[in-house]
Amino acid sequence: MPLPEVLEELGISRPTWYRWRDRGLTPEARRTPSGRICVRRSVLDAFKDELEAA
């Protein structure tokens, strides 16, 4: 999933994403050859489940 869709689903802003990333709190993301940041759906779902359990 592209980063804008991930942000929308999590309900967070881009600056929040980067703060979380700097603290090691984001799901694993990859940069595509075109430079886009993407997160696999399964990784995002697992991340959301972990947030709900906390």
Stockholm file with secondary structure:
# STOCKHOLM 1.0

chainA/1-54         MPLPEVLEELGISRPTWYRWRDRGLTPEARRTPSGRICVRRSVLDAFKDELEAA
#=GR chainA/1-54 SS CBHHHHHHHHTCCHHHHHHHHHTTCSCCCEECTTSCEECCHHHHHHHHHHHHHC
#=GC SS_cons        CBHHHHHHHHTCCHHHHHHHHHTTCSCCCEECTTSCEECCHHHHHHHHHHHHHC
//
